[in-house]
């Protein structure tokens, strides 16, 4: 039996309802217990799942409602992270230098629970349809968590850290596959550091080799899902340019990394950002190997404006000049809330955009 092709996709994170944000604030001050926080999360997740079903999305997520940001489940489940952080230079509304939500690595890593341990049970019970679990790709952490002068005390080279991270994510994927999860998405926005000419120049100025680092990151990510039964499990990789309160940190098309990334990364499905001119043209999609799927992130999560159906269909047709239309799907360009505070749009805007994804996907692919 062939695997399902998820035509109306989404990246995973959803805007947290105000009552859930309030509960998180109360938990952080000790006003409510962990079990009370879990009850608030459960209620919000059930509502979000029902909205996704009503819209007709191909695959459902829990909105990442149990996370402070898209990758914080790593530091919560794995010992060795410390409170120190790497600073990123954000562009867009309120941009500037700001610490990453990822903690830096300050000691040898040791996993003490599964990353998705608190997320999977409710999804399996309540989703009544295909579910997606999102995980941070190992390659992220050589950018977001490797802090010279700190991390190198435990891991002398970035490649040393990558090996341990890859093993941790591989164990997680093996566990999820054994639990029957059929769609696992790894998020890797830090691949965009290698496509941005300014970031590449900065790496070279620091004595780093972006070509080698990209290859090492791809090898580590590949190792994380090596041996997974692809007849049963879809492995996807989401690549964007940063997403926090409608800001971004990298710019540029996929051209500089297309050959290496698309031809070397052994995933079934790429979720790619294509909502603005910052993303470049569809030409790099010619590097996608035959049979691999591309989810076009044509609908922005960074602003309330609702895209035109006609414009979306026109852009899908443009992309189909570079890759077969039967290998394409549609989604927003990124999550709506990569951090808990969320992007600068309303819940109503979010659901209208997701409804647009499902409607256009039905018209294009049936």
C-alpha positions as CSV (number, residue, x, y, z in Angstrom):
1,X,0.0,0.0,0.0
2,X,1.6,3.4,-1.0
3,X,2.2,6.0,1.6
4,X,-0.2,8.9,1.8
5,X,0.8,12.1,0.0
6,X,-0.1,15.0,2.3
7,X,-1.1,17.7,-0.2
8,X,-2.5,20.2,2.3
9,X,0.4,20.4,4.8
10,X,1.5,22.9,7.5
11,X,4.7,23.3,9.4
12,X,3.3,22.4,12.8
13,X,3.2,25.3,15.3
14,X,0.0,27.2,15.9
15,X,-0.8,30.4,17.8
16,X,-1.3,29.6,21.4
17,X,-4.8,30.6,22.7
18,X,-4.7,33.4,25.3
19,X,-5.8,31.1,28.1
20,X,-2.9,28.8,27.4
21,X,-0.4,31.6,27.5
22,X,-1.9,32.7,30.8
23,X,-1.6,29.2,32.2
24,X,2.0,29.1,31.1
25,X,2.7,32.4,32.9
26,X,1.0,31.1,36.1
27,X,3.0,27.9,36.0
28,X,6.2,29.9,35.6
29,X,5.4,31.8,38.8
30,X,4.2,28.7,40.7
31,X,0.6,29.8,40.8
32,X,-0.6,26.6,39.2
33,X,0.7,23.0,39.3
34,X,2.2,21.1,36.4
35,X,-0.9,18.9,36.2
36,X,-3.1,22.1,35.9
37,X,-0.8,23.3,33.1
38,X,-1.2,19.9,31.3
39,X,-5.0,20.2,31.6
40,X,-4.8,23.6,29.9
41,X,-2.5,22.3,27.2
42,X,-4.8,19.3,26.6
43,X,-7.9,21.4,26.2
44,X,-6.1,23.8,23.7
45,X,-4.7,20.8,21.7
46,X,-8.2,19.2,21.5
47,X,-9.6,22.4,20.1
48,X,-6.8,22.8,17.6
49,X,-7.1,19.3,16.4
50,X,-10.8,19.8,15.8
51,X,-10.2,23.0,13.8
52,X,-7.6,21.2,11.6
53,X,-10.1,18.4,11.0
54,X,-12.9,20.8,10.1
55,X,-10.6,22.6,7.6
56,X,-9.6,19.4,6.0
57,X,-5.8,19.5,6.4
58,X,-4.0,16.3,5.3
59,X,-2.1,15.9,8.6
60,X,-2.6,17.1,12.1
61,X,-0.3,18.5,14.8
62,X,-0.7,19.5,18.4
63,X,0.4,23.0,17.5
64,X,3.6,22.5,19.6
65,X,1.5,23.8,22.4
66,X,3.6,22.0,25.1
67,X,6.8,23.8,24.0
68,X,8.2,27.3,24.7
69,X,9.6,27.3,21.2
70,X,10.1,24.8,18.3
71,X,13.4,23.3,19.7
72,X,13.1,23.7,23.5
73,X,12.0,20.1,23.9
74,X,15.7,19.1,23.2
75,X,17.0,20.9,26.3
76,X,14.1,19.8,28.4
77,X,14.7,16.1,27.6
78,X,18.5,16.1,27.5
79,X,21.0,17.0,30.1
80,X,24.1,19.1,29.2
81,X,22.4,22.3,28.1
82,X,23.0,25.4,30.2
83,X,21.4,28.8,30.4
84,X,23.9,30.6,28.2
85,X,22.7,31.4,24.7
86,X,24.0,32.3,21.2
87,X,23.0,35.7,20.0
88,X,21.3,36.1,16.6
89,X,20.8,39.2,14.5
90,X,17.0,39.4,13.6
91,X,15.5,41.3,10.7
92,X,12.0,42.6,10.4
93,X,9.6,44.1,13.0
94,X,11.5,44.9,16.2
95,X,14.6,43.3,14.7
96,X,18.1,43.5,16.2
97,X,20.4,41.3,18.3
98,X,18.6,38.8,20.5
99,X,19.5,35.6,22.2
100,X,18.3,32.4,20.6
101,X,15.6,30.4,22.4
102,X,18.0,27.4,22.2
103,X,20.3,26.9,25.2
104,X,24.0,26.5,24.7
105,X,25.7,23.1,25.3
106,X,27.9,23.3,28.3
107,X,28.5,19.6,29.1
108,X,28.3,16.2,27.6
109,X,24.7,15.4,26.4
110,X,22.7,12.7,28.1
111,X,19.0,12.0,27.3
112,X,16.8,11.4,30.3
113,X,13.4,11.0,28.5
114,X,12.0,11.0,25.0
115,X,11.6,14.5,23.5
116,X,8.0,13.8,22.5
117,X,7.1,11.9,25.6
118,X,4.4,14.4,26.7
119,X,3.1,15.1,23.2
120,X,2.5,11.8,21.5
121,X,-0.1,10.1,23.9
122,X,-2.8,12.8,23.5
123,X,-2.2,13.0,19.8
124,X,-2.6,9.3,19.3
125,X,-5.8,9.3,21.4
126,X,-7.5,12.4,20.0
127,X,-6.3,13.0,16.4
128,X,-8.4,10.4,14.6
129,X,-6.3,11.0,11.5
130,X,-2.7,11.2,10.3
131,X,-0.5,13.0,12.8
132,X,2.8,14.8,12.4
133,X,5.6,15.0,15.1
134,X,8.1,17.7,14.7
135,X,11.7,17.5,15.9
136,X,14.7,19.8,15.7
137,X,17.3,18.5,13.3
138,X,20.7,17.7,14.8
139,X,22.3,20.2,12.4
140,X,20.6,23.1,14.1
141,X,22.6,23.0,17.2
142,X,26.0,23.5,15.6
143,X,24.7,27.1,15.0
144,X,22.3,27.7,17.8
145,X,24.0,25.9,20.7
146,X,27.7,25.7,20.0
147,X,29.3,28.6,21.9
148,X,33.1,28.8,21.6
149,X,34.8,29.1,25.0
150,X,32.0,27.0,26.5
151,X,30.8,24.2,24.3
152,X,34.3,23.2,23.2
153,X,35.2,22.2,26.8
154,X,32.9,19.2,26.3
155,X,33.0,19.0,22.5
156,X,36.3,20.2,21.1
157,X,34.8,20.4,17.5
158,X,31.3,20.9,16.2
159,X,31.5,17.5,14.6
160,X,31.9,15.9,18.0
161,X,28.7,17.5,19.2
162,X,26.9,16.5,16.0
163,X,27.6,12.9,16.6
164,X,25.9,12.9,20.0
165,X,22.9,15.0,18.8
166,X,22.4,12.7,15.8
167,X,22.3,9.7,18.1
168,X,19.7,11.3,20.4
169,X,17.4,12.2,17.5
170,X,17.9,8.8,15.9
171,X,16.6,7.1,19.1
172,X,13.6,9.5,19.1
173,X,12.8,8.7,15.5
174,X,13.1,4.9,16.1
175,X,10.8,5.2,19.1
176,X,8.2,7.3,17.2
177,X,8.3,4.8,14.3
178,X,7.8,1.9,16.7
179,X,4.8,3.8,18.2
180,X,3.2,4.0,14.7
181,X,3.9,7.6,13.8
182,X,3.9,7.8,10.0
183,X,5.0,11.4,9.4
184,X,8.1,12.8,11.2
185,X,9.3,16.3,10.3
186,X,12.7,17.6,11.2
187,X,13.0,21.4,11.4
188,X,16.3,22.9,10.2
189,X,16.1,26.7,9.7
190,X,19.8,27.0,10.4
191,X,20.6,25.5,6.9
192,X,19.7,29.0,5.8
193,X,22.9,30.3,7.3
194,X,24.7,28.6,4.5
195,X,22.5,30.1,1.7
196,X,22.9,33.7,3.0
197,X,26.0,35.4,1.5
198,X,26.4,37.6,4.6
199,X,26.4,34.7,7.0
200,X,28.9,32.8,4.8
201,X,31.2,35.8,4.9
202,X,31.0,35.9,8.7
203,X,31.8,32.2,8.9
204,X,34.8,32.7,6.7
205,X,36.0,35.6,8.8
206,X,35.8,33.4,11.9
207,X,38.0,30.8,10.2
208,X,35.1,28.4,9.6
209,X,34.4,26.6,6.3
210,X,30.7,26.8,5.4
211,X,31.0,24.2,2.7
212,X,32.4,21.6,5.1
213,X,30.0,22.6,7.9
214,X,27.0,22.2,5.6
215,X,28.2,18.7,4.5
216,X,28.8,17.7,8.2
217,X,25.3,18.9,9.1
218,X,23.7,17.0,6.3
219,X,25.6,13.8,7.2
220,X,24.5,14.1,10.9
221,X,20.9,14.6,9.9
222,X,21.0,11.7,7.5
223,X,22.5,9.5,10.3
224,X,19.5,10.4,12.5
225,X,17.0,8.7,10.2
226,X,19.2,6.0,8.7
227,X,17.5,2.6,8.7
228,X,13.9,4.0,9.2
229,X,11.4,2.0,7.2
230,X,10.4,4.5,4.4
231,X,7.6,2.3,3.2
232,X,5.9,3.1,6.5
233,X,7.3,6.5,7.6
234,X,7.6,9.8,5.8
235,X,10.7,11.8,6.8
236,X,10.4,15.5,6.0
237,X,12.8,18.4,6.4
238,X,11.6,22.0,6.9
239,X,14.0,24.7,5.8
240,X,13.3,28.4,6.4
241,X,15.0,31.6,7.1
242,X,14.1,32.1,10.8
243,X,10.7,32.8,12.3
244,X,10.2,34.7,15.6
245,X,7.5,37.3,16.1
246,X,7.3,37.8,12.3
247,X,11.1,38.3,12.1
248,X,13.8,36.4,10.1
249,X,17.6,36.2,10.3
250,X,18.7,34.9,6.9
251,X,18.0,36.0,3.3
252,X,18.7,34.5,-0.1
253,X,17.5,31.8,-2.5
254,X,18.4,28.1,-2.2
255,X,20.8,28.4,-5.1
256,X,24.0,28.3,-3.0
257,X,23.0,25.1,-1.2
258,X,20.6,23.4,-3.6
259,X,23.0,20.9,-5.1
260,X,24.4,19.7,-1.8
261,X,21.2,19.9,0.2
262,X,18.6,18.6,-2.2
263,X,20.8,15.8,-3.7
264,X,22.5,14.7,-0.4
265,X,19.8,14.9,2.2
266,X,18.0,11.6,2.3
267,X,14.5,12.7,3.1
268,X,11.2,12.0,1.4
269,X,9.9,15.5,1.6
270,X,11.2,19.1,1.7
271,X,9.1,21.9,3.2
272,X,10.5,25.0,1.6
273,X,9.8,28.7,2.3
274,X,8.6,30.6,-0.8
275,X,6.4,33.4,0.5
276,X,8.6,36.4,-0.4
277,X,11.3,37.6,-2.8
278,X,13.8,36.8,-0.1
279,X,13.4,33.2,-1.0
280,X,14.6,33.5,-4.6
281,X,13.2,31.6,-7.6
282,X,12.0,28.1,-8.1
283,X,15.0,27.2,-10.3
284,X,16.8,25.4,-7.5
285,X,14.0,22.9,-7.4
286,X,15.4,21.4,-10.6
287,X,18.0,19.8,-8.2
288,X,15.3,17.8,-6.3
289,X,15.8,14.1,-7.2
290,X,12.9,12.5,-9.0
291,X,10.3,11.1,-6.7
292,X,11.1,13.3,-3.7
293,X,8.3,15.6,-2.7
294,X,8.4,19.4,-2.2
295,X,5.9,21.3,-0.1
296,X,5.7,24.9,-1.4
297,X,5.5,27.3,1.5
298,X,3.7,30.0,-0.5
299,X,1.4,31.4,2.3
300,X,3.1,33.7,4.8
301,X,2.7,33.3,8.5
302,X,4.4,36.6,9.2
303,X,1.5,39.0,8.4
304,X,-2.3,38.9,8.3
305,X,-2.7,39.5,4.5
306,X,-4.5,36.7,2.9
307,X,-3.1,35.5,-0.4
308,X,-5.1,35.3,-3.6
309,X,-6.2,31.8,-4.7
310,X,-5.4,32.7,-8.3
311,X,-1.9,33.9,-7.4
312,X,-1.2,30.7,-5.5
313,X,-2.3,28.5,-8.4
314,X,-0.2,30.6,-10.7
315,X,2.9,30.1,-8.5
316,X,2.3,26.4,-8.3
317,X,2.2,26.3,-12.1
318,X,5.5,28.2,-12.1
319,X,7.1,25.7,-9.7
320,X,5.8,22.9,-11.9
321,X,8.1,24.1,-14.7
322,X,11.0,23.0,-12.5
323,X,9.6,19.9,-10.7
324,X,6.6,17.6,-11.6
325,X,3.3,18.9,-10.2
326,X,2.6,15.5,-8.9
327,X,5.6,15.8,-6.6
328,X,4.3,19.1,-5.1
329,X,2.1,20.0,-2.1
330,X,1.1,23.3,-0.4
331,X,1.6,24.8,3.1
332,X,2.3,28.0,4.9
333,X,6.0,29.0,4.7
334,X,6.6,28.3,8.4
335,X,4.8,27.8,11.7
336,X,2.5,30.5,13.1
337,X,4.3,30.4,16.5
338,X,7.8,29.1,16.4
339,X,8.0,30.7,19.8
340,X,5.1,30.7,22.2
341,X,4.4,34.5,21.8
342,X,3.6,33.8,18.1
343,X,3.8,35.9,15.0
344,X,2.0,39.2,14.4
345,X,-1.4,38.1,13.2
346,X,-4.6,36.9,14.8
347,X,-6.0,33.4,15.4
348,X,-8.6,34.2,12.8
349,X,-6.0,35.1,10.3
350,X,-4.2,31.8,11.0
351,X,-7.3,29.7,10.4
352,X,-8.2,31.6,7.2
353,X,-4.7,30.9,5.9
354,X,-4.9,27.2,6.8
355,X,-8.4,27.0,5.2
356,X,-6.8,28.5,2.1
357,X,-4.1,25.9,2.0
358,X,-6.7,23.1,2.1
359,X,-9.0,24.7,-0.5
360,X,-6.3,25.4,-3.0
361,X,-4.8,21.9,-2.5
362,X,-8.2,20.4,-3.3
363,X,-8.5,22.4,-6.5
364,X,-5.0,21.6,-7.7
365,X,-4.7,18.0,-6.8
366,X,-8.2,16.8,-6.1
